[in-house]
Amino acid sequence: MKVGDLVKITYDTEYERIRYAADEKKIAMIIEGPNEVGKIKILLSSGVAFWKHVSEVEYMPKDKRYLHD
């Protein structure tokens, strides 16, 4: 995992202090890390950035053409 890679996460909406019944699956971009304890800082499209452990994210490999037609 490198800075700029995309990952799929389960987004807990309590990060924005809004409580919903269910969590959502989101795609985020790695902006920092991984650090010595295995955490990466990720950025959502809404501008929210937070730390998550690498075991809590699903890596989206670049060989998939998910951004193309």
Phi, psi and omega in degrees: 000132181230164175299132180100346178286153178261143177226155175255131183231161166267115187265117176276116186290356177291345177297330178262010179063028174243130183255121174245164183290323185234153175280162182242153171270130181228158172254131183228164179247138177286126179245349178197144174105190002286148180267189186291342177259005175086025178253147176237148175264127183240156183236126175273165180294341178281353180097358179280129178238138179202169181266139174221149178285147183298336178285347181264002181239157176250118183287134178254104183296151184285344183287342172288145180260057185283347179257003181250164180298000000 
